Amino acid sequence: MAGGKAKRLQMDIEKPLIEIDGKTILERTVDVLKDAGINEVFVAVTQTTSKTKSKAKELGLKMVQTPGNGYVQDIQYLMEQFNEFLVVSADLPFLSSELIRNVLTKYKETNLSISVVVPLKDYADMGFTPSVTMNGFVPVGINIVSEGEDYLYVIKGKQTVNINTKKELEMAINERTTETI
């Protein structure tokens, strides 16, 4: 998912194009997915993300134009196009191929739709305020959408951080520049 307007960041750049340590978040996301064994990557874009569309085209990625009415609404739109699919938001700077492989393994074991979440308390303990919560959890922006019931895949740590605010962006920049990628 790469169609957000980044309103809360108050920046003049589309979130997937934010560079951290010399790579856009979109490039990082695609690299992680390919390393996790995902062979076919589609970038969900909207009318408001023309620069992300250009970058996706430059990277040779397939694109799906969504209405851009919000995360949930765009997933509902994608459900009309695809039977089952993995959704990964292009604003997760600490995303790892290990996490993606683990989520895919859990899907194969359960055959249930999966929402990756972090406990609200853990998220708050990192100093962040979520924009969305569900039953004491914060959705991370990684889902497997299929016909089955929903399974909550709970994770902890900085891999749960998505970039919605300047504080989260600063954390990502500070953390990523101190790590080897």
N, C-alpha and C positions, 0 to 999 in steps of 0.2 A: 504494500500500500504506500503510494508515494504521491498522494494528491492533496495533502493538507495545505492550508494557507499560512500556517505558522503565526497566527495572530498573537498568541501569548508571548512569543519570542520578541515581538516588536522589532524584527529585522527585515531588511530588504532582500532576503534570499530565501529560496524554497528550502525547507528542511533537508530533503535528501541531498542537496548540493552543498551543505555545510561541510567544509573540509576540516578534518582533524588529523594532524600528523601527516599531511600531504595527500590524503585520500578523501573523497566524498563519502558520506554515509551510504549513499546508494552503491558505490563501488564496494565498500566494505560488506554490505549486506549480500550483494551478489557473490562476492568471493566466499563468504561463509556458507551460503547455500550450496554453491558448487562443491566446496570442500566436504560438505555433509552428504554429497551424492545426489543432489537435486540437479537433474539434467535439463529441465525445461523451466525457465523463469519468465514470468510475465510481470510487467510493471503496471500496476493500476494507477492511472493518472487521471486528472480532471482538466477542465478548461482553464483553471487558474495556475496550472503547473507547466507552462510551455517550455521553460528552461530544463525542467526535469525530463520532459519528453525528448528534447534535443540530446540530453546526456544519455538517456536510455537508447536512443537511436544510434548515437556514437559508439556505445558499448555493444551494439548488435543485439539488443534485447527486444523481445516481443512486448507489445503494449496492449492494454485494455483500457478504453475510455469509460470511466464511471461518471455518474451524474454529479458527484461532488457534494452530496447533501449531508455528509457525515460518515464516520467510520462504519457504524452499524448499517446504515442505509446502503452504503456502497458494497458491503459484504452481501446484503440481501440481493442487490443487483447482480453481483458475481454468482450468487447461488442459482440464478436463472440461466447463467451461461455455462457453468461447470457443475458436474455431479459432486465431486469432492476435491478439496484443494487445501493447500497450506497457505496461510496468510502470515506475512511478516511485515510489520511496519518498518518503514525506512527511516526510523529515528532512534534506533537501538545501537548506540556506539559500542556496547560491550557484548553484543551478540556473539555467540560462539557456535562453531559447527558441532561441538559436543552436545550442546543444549538441543540443537535442531535434531541431531541423530536420536537423542533420548526421547524427544517428543514423538518422533516418527515411530520409534520402537514401541512406545506406549500405545500409540494408535493401532499398530499391527496386533498388539496383545488384546486390546479392548474393543476395537472397531467402533469406538464412540467418538463423537465430535470432541475436540479438546480445546480448552481455554487455558493458556498459561497465565498464572496469577501469582501475586506476592501477598502475604498477609499484610493488612493495613498497618498494623503496629510496626512491622519491620520497615515498611516504606516510610512511615512517619519518623522512625528512629534514625533514618538516613537524612532527615531534615527536609523531606519533600511533602507537599500537599497534593494529593491526587485530584484529578478533575473528574474521575469516575470511580465509584466503588460498587462492589456487588457482594453482599452478605459477608462483610468483613475482609474482603480481598480487593486488590487493585489489579485490573487486567493489564498485562504487559504489552500486548499488541502482537501476540503470536497465537494463532488459532489453527486448528484443523477443522474444516467445515465439512460435514457429511450428514447422512440421514440419521445417525444414532443420537442417543441422549448425550448430554454434555458432561464431560469429565473435567474436573479442575485439576490441573497439573501445577502443583505449588513449588515455587523456587524461591531462593533467597539470594541476597547479595547484590553487588553492583550490576550484574547482568540484567537486573530488573529495571534499570533506569532507562527511560526514554526521554528524549529531549523535547520538553514542552515550554520550559522557562529558561531565562538567562542563567539562573543558578544551576540548573541541570546541565546546560551547555558548558558552563565554566568547569563543573566537576568532570565532565567528559574530556575536555581539553587538558585539564591538569592531570587526570589519571592516565589518559592515552599517551601523553608525551613522556610519561615515566615508565611505560611498559614497552616491551619488544613485541611487535605484532607479527 
